């Protein structure tokens, strides 16, 4: 008979204590960051019972099983409220995979190496911006707070580097599904993001010298449907997180670039979608336009962190299920995360924001965002944002990012729980010759200047 030394009760008490204190390191048996830095694994930081779904459910759910309405109560505590309701009432399903313990499979390789190299060097300056503690210049790359102890540290790291590559281009398809299950809107296009500082893979590093006062350039453009073809937007982020980005748009109908109000970040970019600029990577606004950061929860969680790349489809497109027409939700593989940290914050820089606060779930092993729920002004659940990541490696198939397999998001489910609408996004290989990938040295000129907006508008 196997004796359980640290059972769920022990871990639960530990997490409750952590949440009450709000400022302690991740890990149960030892700090999770120490375990990873020592061995590349996080197994020593958590009891065996927290590293497998079999251990957590005492064998009632096993790796390979499906979570659906018949058994979701067994894992209710491992889900944010909106995903739980979708499984219970709307036919959403999740497939269970084995928990990943090798943290090198949970982020881009170079980002992790930079995190290890630069650990302990970051600090907040007098204005609340993250800087290199040795010289006060912008952050030099990797996660500045890998052993994060506050909600602000977690959100700051996420804001500094969304996709964890120096530059990323995502060919994207978007579908908005109405409450009756019909797909009302179909969009396709591209999303580009490039860090001008905190660079770890591309030359020059860690900074582009001409742009050290900036954090990133980010653009989005659309190729489909025809009435929005050529429409594009460019965000230019200041490094000072007290300042709003500059927002430019090319409207194909008028064939000119105009500057948009940049503080209107809680409106859909296009009709029918449930996505706001504010939602990007759960950190779509400058860090210091939000406030009241605090850790409000800790504990195990279910999220998609592996086996999410559809290598069998030449364009990486994913299958769907659920809802009245079988096309409301992505087929999703999730795994047990031994510890997620929930951070609450409120939009202090937006007096007319339709949200009162947001809760963001971070994987404590690597601080990747694994879920978000926003609340309306009555503090009722409003909208959710949950994604699936993966190392792009499946059997003998690999999509490489330099020397290592590509790591990125695969698909996202954005839900408006008050209307029942769901927006599904997926990263595909190719949209009209625009290819997903990372660290393309030509990306800046291709997608991230006003001239490129005009050129994209002619597609």
GITANOR-V732960 format. One record per residue. N is the residue number from 0. D_FIRST is the distance of its C-alpha to the first C-alpha in Angstrom with 1 decimal. Layout:
BEGIN
N;D_FIRST / N;D_FIRST
END
This chain:
BEGIN
0;0.0 / 1;3.8 / 2;6.4 / 3;9.5 / 4;12.4 / 5;15.2 / 6;14.8 / 7;17.8 / 8;19.3 / 9;19.7 / 10;21.2 / 11;23.4 / 12;24.8 / 13;25.5 / 14;27.4 / 15;29.3 / 16;30.4 / 17;31.4 / 18;33.4 / 19;35.1 / 20;36.3 / 21;37.1 / 22;37.7 / 23;34.6 / 24;33.0 / 25;30.4 / 26;26.8 / 27;24.0 / 28;22.8 / 29;26.2 / 30;29.3 / 31;28.8 / 32;32.3 / 33;31.5 / 34;28.4 / 35;30.5 / 36;33.5 / 37;31.5 / 38;29.7 / 39;30.7 / 40;27.2 / 41;25.8 / 42;22.1 / 43;22.3 / 44;23.8 / 45;21.0 / 46;17.3 / 47;15.3 / 48;15.1 / 49;18.9 / 50;19.4 / 51;18.5 / 52;19.5 / 53;16.2 / 54;14.5 / 55;17.5 / 56;17.7 / 57;14.0 / 58;14.9 / 59;18.2 / 60;20.3 / 61;19.8 / 62;22.0 / 63;25.1 / 64;25.1 / 65;28.2 / 66;28.6 / 67;31.3 / 68;32.7 / 69;30.1 / 70;27.1 / 71;28.7 / 72;27.8 / 73;24.1 / 74;25.5 / 75;28.6 / 76;27.8 / 77;27.6 / 78;31.2 / 79;34.7 / 80;36.5 / 81;38.9 / 82;36.4 / 83;34.3 / 84;37.6 / 85;38.5 / 86;35.3 / 87;35.5 / 88;39.2 / 89;40.7 / 90;38.5 / 91;37.1 / 92;33.9 / 93;31.6 / 94;29.5 / 95;26.3 / 96;26.0 / 97;23.5 / 98;23.9 / 99;26.4 / 100;25.5 / 101;28.7 / 102;31.3 / 103;34.1 / 104;33.6 / 105;34.2 / 106;37.8 / 107;40.9 / 108;40.4 / 109;43.6 / 110;42.8 / 111;39.5 / 112;41.4 / 113;44.0 / 114;41.5 / 115;40.1 / 116;43.6 / 117;45.0 / 118;42.2 / 119;43.7 / 120;47.2 / 121;47.6 / 122;49.1 / 123;50.9 / 124;54.7 / 125;56.9 / 126;57.2 / 127;53.5 / 128;53.4 / 129;50.9 / 130;52.6 / 131;52.0 / 132;52.0 / 133;53.9 / 134;57.1 / 135;56.7 / 136;57.1 / 137;55.0 / 138;51.4 / 139;50.9 / 140;48.0 / 141;44.2 / 142;42.3 / 143;44.2 / 144;41.3 / 145;38.0 / 146;36.3 / 147;38.1 / 148;38.1 / 149;40.5 / 150;41.2 / 151;44.6 / 152;43.1 / 153;40.9 / 154;43.8 / 155;46.2 / 156;44.1 / 157;43.9 / 158;47.7 / 159;48.6 / 160;47.1 / 161;46.2 / 162;45.2 / 163;44.4 / 164;47.0 / 165;50.4 / 166;51.9 / 167;50.5 / 168;52.1 / 169;50.4 / 170;52.0 / 171;51.0 / 172;51.3 / 173;51.1 / 174;51.1 / 175;51.6 / 176;50.3 / 177;51.8 / 178;50.1 / 179;51.4 / 180;49.5 / 181;52.7 / 182;53.0 / 183;56.0 / 184;56.3 / 185;55.6 / 186;56.0 / 187;55.7 / 188;56.5 / 189;55.2 / 190;53.8 / 191;54.5 / 192;53.3 / 193;54.3 / 194;53.7 / 195;56.7 / 196;54.7 / 197;51.2 / 198;51.5 / 199;49.2 / 200;50.1 / 201;53.7 / 202;56.9 / 203;58.2 / 204;55.1 / 205;54.1 / 206;57.1 / 207;59.9 / 208;62.7 / 209;65.0 / 210;62.2 / 211;60.5 / 212;61.4 / 213;59.5 / 214;55.7 / 215;55.7 / 216;57.8 / 217;56.3 / 218;57.9 / 219;57.2 / 220;59.6 / 221;59.7 / 222;61.0 / 223;60.4 / 224;61.6 / 225;65.3 / 226;66.4 / 227;64.1 / 228;64.5 / 229;65.4 / 230;64.3 / 231;62.5 / 232;61.5 / 233;61.2 / 234;59.4 / 235;60.3 / 236;58.1 / 237;59.3 / 238;57.1 / 239;58.0 / 240;55.5 / 241;58.0 / 242;60.2 / 243;60.0 / 244;60.0 / 245;63.2 / 246;62.9 / 247;65.2 / 248;65.4 / 249;67.4 / 250;68.4 / 251;69.5 / 252;71.8 / 253;73.9 / 254;73.5 / 255;73.1 / 256;70.6 / 257;70.4 / 258;68.4 / 259;66.2 / 260;65.2 / 261;62.1 / 262;60.7 / 263;60.4 / 264;56.8 / 265;55.5 / 266;57.4 / 267;56.4 / 268;57.9 / 269;58.8 / 270;59.3 / 271;56.4 / 272;53.6 / 273;51.2 / 274;51.1 / 275;52.9 / 276;53.8 / 277;51.7 / 278;48.6 / 279;48.6 / 280;45.3 / 281;44.8 / 282;47.3 / 283;50.6 / 284;52.7 / 285;53.6 / 286;51.0 / 287;53.4 / 288;54.8 / 289;51.5 / 290;50.3 / 291;48.2 / 292;45.2 / 293;42.0 / 294;38.3 / 295;37.2 / 296;33.6 / 297;30.5 / 298;27.2 / 299;25.5 / 300;27.8 / 301;28.4 / 302;31.3 / 303;32.9 / 304;32.6 / 305;32.2 / 306;33.2 / 307;36.2 / 308;39.1 / 309;40.5 / 310;41.5 / 311;42.5 / 312;45.4 / 313;48.4 / 314;49.0 / 315;45.4 / 316;45.9 / 317;42.9 / 318;42.3 / 319;42.2 / 320;41.1 / 321;41.2 / 322;44.1 / 323;46.9 / 324;47.9 / 325;44.7 / 326;45.8 / 327;44.7 / 328;41.5 / 329;40.3 / 330;37.5 / 331;35.0 / 332;31.8 / 333;29.7 / 334;26.6 / 335;24.5 / 336;26.2 / 337;24.0 / 338;27.0 / 339;30.5 / 340;33.3 / 341;35.9 / 342;39.4 / 343;42.2 / 344;45.9 / 345;49.2 / 346;52.4 / 347;54.7 / 348;57.3 / 349;57.9 / 350;59.6 / 351;59.8 / 352;56.2 / 353;54.8 / 354;51.4 / 355;50.5 / 356;47.4 / 357;44.7 / 358;40.9 / 359;39.6 / 360;36.0 / 361;35.3 / 362;32.3 / 363;31.5 / 364;30.6 / 365;34.2 / 366;36.2 / 367;37.0 / 368;38.1 / 369;35.8 / 370;37.6 / 371;40.5 / 372;41.9 / 373;45.4 / 374;46.7 / 375;50.2 / 376;52.6 / 377;51.3 / 378;47.8 / 379;46.6 / 380;44.4 / 381;47.0 / 382;45.9 / 383;42.8 / 384;42.4 / 385;39.2 / 386;39.1 / 387;37.1 / 388;37.3 / 389;36.5 / 390;37.1 / 391;39.7 / 392;37.8 / 393;36.5 / 394;35.9 / 395;39.1 / 396;41.1 / 397;41.8 / 398;44.3 / 399;45.2 / 400;46.3 / 401;48.0 / 402;45.6 / 403;42.5 / 404;41.3 / 405;42.7 / 406;40.4 / 407;41.7 / 408;41.3 / 409;41.4 / 410;42.1 / 411;42.5 / 412;42.6 / 413;45.0 / 414;45.1 / 415;47.6 / 416;45.7 / 417;48.9 / 418;50.8 / 419;48.0 / 420;49.4 / 421;47.1 / 422;48.2 / 423;46.4 / 424;47.0 / 425;45.9 / 426;46.7 / 427;48.3 / 428;49.7 / 429;53.4 / 430;55.8 / 431;59.3 / 432;58.9 / 433;57.1 / 434;53.9 / 435;50.6 / 436;49.6 / 437;49.6 / 438;52.0 / 439;55.1 / 440;58.0 / 441;60.4 / 442;58.4 / 443;60.5 / 444;63.8 / 445;62.5 / 446;60.8 / 447;61.2 / 448;64.9 / 449;67.5 / 450;69.2 / 451;66.1 / 452;65.9 / 453;69.4 / 454;68.6 / 455;65.5 / 456;67.7 / 457;69.8 / 458;67.0
END
